[in-house]
Amino acid sequence: MHLSMIDRINSDIDPLLYPQWAEEADPWTQWADEGFLRRSVEWDRANISSYRPGVVINDNRLSTVIACSIDRVPVVTVCQDNQLPGYRFPDEPDAPIWRHPLPAINAILEEHHLLPLDSDVRELFGRGRIAIPSSPRLEPVAVSTGLDVVHTGILADAAESVSGPRRSLLFYRTVGEETAEFEAAFNDWEGSIFVATGDHRSAKGLASQLGARYAVAPLWDLASIGGELRTAIHHGGHGITSACLAHGISSVVLPGINPERTANGLRAERLGAAVVLPGDDDAGVRWGPAVDITGERPPWSQVRDSVDDLTMTDSLIAPLAEDGEIVEMLT
């Protein structure tokens, strides 16, 4: 949870921050490192011991699920549909990230006399409740899976209403360091342009390059600016794609050659709320970095044409989560 959100919803919350070594790591590229995994599990177990929670709700963090299993604490894992055990993207082999950490995970599980995993690290999530931050319409789950799955609705706040036409644009995780082509394509846009980079260092550098014409920040709160957005140009992450559907914001999705982000974008496209401009199919598959880093996107002039041609959805396609229902679902 971002600190700005904690400040907004409840100033009395005392946040527990990850240590620097964990904050700087991309855990899904390091779970296979038994040393990193052990250190992470130990840190999670120490917090469980200190806070003594009745239930732990986590964002599919393997070390947290392992720690809860060891200490017999009920756990709920927030997952999108492709993080359910056995899920495969169409025409794609099973991703290595679901297999490579198995030896490290099983070594720890067996030390604590817990059943090892079979062939997919996502089996861990199925040992507790799985909460999908979406709706059955958007992300259906077959009853035959036998999993304890609930759909919470989209985890986003309702956007503030704004009078007048929606003329602003939001770019999220799509604008990289080379900005000349981007500026040539969008400098004449008549409304405000918000750019979110996802981290403070990138935001500072990009703000100095783009100047005052563009409002650059690590993140922008859709509850604050969503009401004025005509279109969001984003990387196809589950959170931003779902939030745009919930807020009735049209999307131009630049997923690069990432199957997960492509699938998210195509789901919105099938609902008439987005257009997907993927990277070069012949380049293979790339997980991890978004197009602001990889550059695997079409020319910005083509993106601008898609923005101009895209019809605003102007309707709420996906339901927002209700606070009371969430508490019931997750406990």
C-alpha positions in Angstrom: 0.0 0.0 0.0 1.4 3.4 -0.9 2.0 5.8 2.0 -0.1 8.6 0.3 -3.1 6.2 0.3 -2.6 5.4 4.0 -2.5 9.1 4.8 -5.7 9.6 2.8 -7.8 6.8 4.3 -6.6 6.7 7.9 -3.9 8.8 9.4 -3.9 6.5 12.5 -2.4 3.5 10.5 1.1 2.8 11.5 2.7 1.4 8.3 5.3 -1.3 8.4 7.8 -0.7 5.6 9.9 -3.3 3.9 13.6 -3.1 4.6 15.8 -1.6 1.9 17.1 -5.0 0.7 13.5 -6.2 0.1 12.2 -2.9 -1.3 15.0 -2.8 -4.0 14.5 -6.4 -5.1 12.2 -7.7 -7.8 11.1 -10.7 -5.8 9.8 -12.7 -8.7 13.2 -12.8 -10.3 14.8 -13.8 -6.9 12.4 -16.3 -5.3 14.5 -19.1 -6.8 17.5 -17.9 -4.7 17.1 -19.9 -1.6 19.1 -17.4 0.5 16.8 -14.5 -0.6 13.7 -16.6 0.0 14.8 -17.7 3.5 15.6 -14.1 4.4 12.2 -13.0 3.2 10.4 -15.8 5.1 12.3 -14.9 8.3 11.3 -11.3 8.0 7.7 -12.1 7.4 7.7 -14.6 10.3 9.2 -12.0 12.6 6.3 -9.6 11.7 3.7 -12.2 12.2 5.2 -12.9 15.7 5.2 -9.2 16.6 1.7 -8.3 15.3 -0.1 -11.7 15.9 -2.7 -11.2 13.1 -5.8 -13.2 12.9 -5.5 -13.3 9.1 -2.9 -12.1 6.7 -3.9 -10.6 3.3 -1.0 -10.5 0.9 -0.4 -9.5 -2.7 0.8 -12.9 -3.9 4.1 -12.7 -2.0 5.5 -16.2 -1.8 7.5 -15.7 1.3 4.4 -14.4 3.2 2.3 -17.4 2.2 5.1 -19.7 3.3 5.5 -17.8 6.6 1.8 -18.1 7.3 1.9 -21.8 6.5 4.7 -22.4 9.0 3.0 -20.4 11.7 -0.5 -21.7 11.0 -2.0 -18.3 10.3 -4.9 -18.0 7.9 -3.8 -16.3 4.7 -5.7 -14.7 1.8 -3.8 -14.1 -1.4 -4.8 -11.3 -3.8 -4.3 -12.7 -7.3 -5.5 -12.1 -10.8 -6.8 -15.1 -12.8 -3.5 -16.0 -14.4 -2.0 -16.5 -11.0 -4.3 -19.4 -10.2 -2.5 -22.8 -10.3 -2.2 -24.3 -13.7 -3.2 -21.2 -15.7 -1.6 -20.7 -19.1 -1.9 -17.9 -21.6 -3.2 -19.0 -25.0 -0.4 -20.3 -27.3 2.2 -19.7 -24.6 4.2 -22.3 -22.6 4.0 -22.2 -18.8 6.1 -19.3 -17.6 9.5 -20.2 -15.9 8.6 -18.0 -12.9 6.1 -20.6 -11.9 8.7 -23.4 -11.9 12.1 -22.1 -11.0 11.5 -21.3 -7.3 10.2 -24.8 -6.6 13.5 -26.3 -5.1 14.0 -23.3 -2.8 10.3 -23.3 -1.7 10.2 -27.1 -1.1 13.4 -27.1 0.9 11.8 -24.6 3.4 8.5 -26.4 3.4 10.0 -29.8 4.1 12.1 -28.4 6.9 8.9 -27.5 8.7 7.2 -30.8 7.8 4.8 -29.1 5.3 3.8 -30.8 2.1 6.0 -29.8 -0.8 4.6 -28.3 -4.0 4.3 -30.5 -7.0 5.0 -28.6 -10.2 3.7 -25.0 -9.9 4.5 -22.4 -7.2 1.0 -21.0 -7.5 -0.1 -24.1 -5.7 0.9 -22.2 -2.6 -1.9 -19.6 -3.2 -4.5 -22.4 -3.4 -3.6 -23.5 0.2 -5.6 -20.5 1.4 -8.3 -18.3 0.1 -7.7 -16.5 -3.2 -9.2 -13.0 -3.7 -9.5 -11.8 -7.3 -9.7 -8.0 -7.5 -12.2 -8.1 -10.3 -15.6 -9.6 -11.2 -16.7 -13.0 -12.4 -17.7 -11.4 -15.7 -14.1 -10.1 -16.3 -12.2 -13.0 -14.8 -14.3 -16.1 -14.6 -13.0 -19.1 -12.6 -14.2 -22.6 -13.3 -16.0 -24.2 -10.4 -14.1 -27.4 -11.1 -10.9 -25.9 -9.9 -11.8 -26.7 -6.3 -10.2 -23.5 -5.1 -11.6 -21.2 -2.5 -11.9 -18.1 -4.7 -13.8 -14.9 -4.2 -14.2 -11.9 -6.5 -13.9 -8.6 -4.6 -14.7 -6.2 -7.4 -12.2 -3.6 -8.6 -10.0 -2.3 -5.7 -10.3 1.4 -6.5 -12.0 4.4 -5.1 -14.7 6.2 -7.0 -13.4 9.1 -9.1 -14.4 12.7 -8.2 -17.0 14.0 -10.7 -15.8 16.9 -12.9 -18.1 19.2 -14.9 -17.4 19.7 -18.5 -15.8 17.6 -21.2 -13.1 15.1 -20.3 -10.0 16.3 -22.1 -7.0 15.0 -20.0 -4.6 12.1 -20.8 -2.7 9.8 -18.4 0.4 8.0 -19.5 1.4 5.2 -17.0 4.6 3.3 -17.4 4.8 4.0 -21.1 7.0 7.2 -21.5 10.7 6.4 -21.4 13.9 8.5 -21.4 13.8 9.3 -25.1 11.1 12.0 -25.2 11.5 14.0 -28.5 9.2 11.7 -30.5 6.7 11.6 -27.6 6.6 15.4 -27.3 6.2 15.8 -31.1 3.2 13.6 -31.0 1.4 15.1 -28.0 2.6 18.7 -27.4 -0.5 20.0 -29.2 -3.0 18.1 -27.1 -5.6 20.6 -25.9 -6.1 19.1 -22.4 -3.8 18.3 -19.4 -1.3 15.5 -19.7 -0.4 13.5 -16.6 2.6 11.1 -16.7 3.2 8.5 -14.1 6.5 6.6 -14.0 6.0 4.2 -11.1 9.0 5.4 -9.1 10.5 8.7 -7.8 13.8 8.6 -9.5 12.3 8.2 -13.0 9.7 10.8 -12.3 12.4 13.4 -11.3 14.4 12.8 -14.4 11.5 12.8 -16.8 10.0 15.9 -15.3 13.2 17.8 -16.0 13.1 16.6 -19.6 9.5 17.3 -20.4 9.0 20.6 -18.6 5.9 22.3 -17.3 3.6 21.2 -20.2 3.5 17.7 -18.6 2.5 16.9 -15.0 5.0 14.1 -14.0 4.8 12.1 -10.8 5.6 8.6 -9.6 1.8 7.9 -9.4 -1.4 9.7 -10.0 -4.6 8.9 -8.0 -7.4 8.0 -10.3 -9.9 8.9 -7.6 -8.6 12.5 -8.0 -8.0 12.8 -11.7 -10.1 10.0 -13.2 -13.1 12.2 -13.7 -11.3 14.5 -16.1 -9.4 11.7 -18.1 -10.4 11.1 -21.7 -7.9 8.3 -22.2 -5.2 6.4 -20.3 -2.2 5.2 -22.2 -0.7 2.4 -20.1 1.3 -0.8 -20.1 -1.6 -3.2 -19.5 -0.9 -4.0 -15.9 -3.9 -5.7 -14.1 -4.4 -2.8 -11.6 -4.5 0.1 -14.1 -6.5 -1.9 -16.7 -9.1 -2.8 -14.2 -9.2 0.7 -12.7 -9.8 2.2 -16.1 -12.7 -0.2 -16.7 -14.2 0.7 -13.3 -13.9 4.4 -13.9 -15.2 4.4 -17.5 -11.8 5.6 -18.8 -10.9 4.4 -22.4 -7.4 2.9 -22.7 -4.7 2.6 -25.3 -2.7 -0.4 -24.1 1.0 -0.7 -24.9 1.9 -4.2 -23.4 5.1 -4.7 -25.3 5.7 -8.5 -25.7 4.4 -9.4 -22.3 1.7 -12.1 -22.5 0.1 -11.1 -19.2 -0.3 -7.4 -20.1 -1.4 -8.3 -23.6 -4.2 -10.5 -22.1 -5.3 -7.8 -19.8 -5.5 -5.3 -22.6 -7.4 -7.7 -24.9 -9.9 -8.3 -22.2 -10.7 -4.5 -22.1 -10.6 -4.4 -25.9 -13.2 -7.1 -26.2 -15.5 -4.9 -23.9 -15.1 -2.0 -26.3 -13.1 0.0 -23.7 -9.6 -0.2 -25.2 -7.3 -0.7 -28.2 -4.2 -2.8 -27.8 -1.0 -1.9 -29.7 1.4 -4.8 -29.0 5.1 -5.0 -29.6 6.7 -7.1 -32.4 5.4 -10.7 -32.2 8.6 -11.9 -33.7 10.7 -10.6 -30.8 9.5 -13.5 -28.5 8.3 -13.0 -24.9 9.6 -10.5 -22.3 8.3 -10.6 -18.7 9.1 -7.8 -16.2 10.0 -4.3 -17.4 7.3 -2.3 -19.1 7.6 -0.4 -22.4 9.0 2.7 -20.7 12.1 0.6 -20.2 12.1 -1.8 -23.2 10.9 0.6 -25.9 8.8 -2.3 -27.4 6.0 -0.2 -28.6 4.8 1.3 -31.9 5.8 4.9 -32.9 4.2 7.6 -30.7 2.5 9.0 -33.8 0.6 5.7 -34.2 -0.3 5.9 -30.5 -1.6 9.5 -31.0 -3.7 8.3 -33.9 -5.3 5.6 -31.7 -6.0 8.1 -28.9 -7.7 10.4 -31.4 -9.8 7.6 -32.9 -10.7 5.9 -29.6 -14.3 6.4 -28.5 -14.7 7.2 -24.8 -16.5 4.5 -22.9 -18.1 7.0 -20.5 -19.7 4.1 -18.5 -18.6 1.9 -15.6 -17.9 -1.5 -17.2 -16.6 -3.2 -14.0 -17.9 -2.9 -10.4 -15.9 -1.2 -7.7 -15.4 -3.1 -4.5 -17.7 -2.4 -1.6 -15.9 -1.9 1.7 -18.3 -4.0 3.8 -18.3 -6.8 1.3 -14.5 -6.9 1.1 -14.2 -7.3 4.9 -16.6 -10.2 4.8 -14.9 -11.8 1.8 -11.4 -11.6 3.2 -12.2 -12.8 6.7 
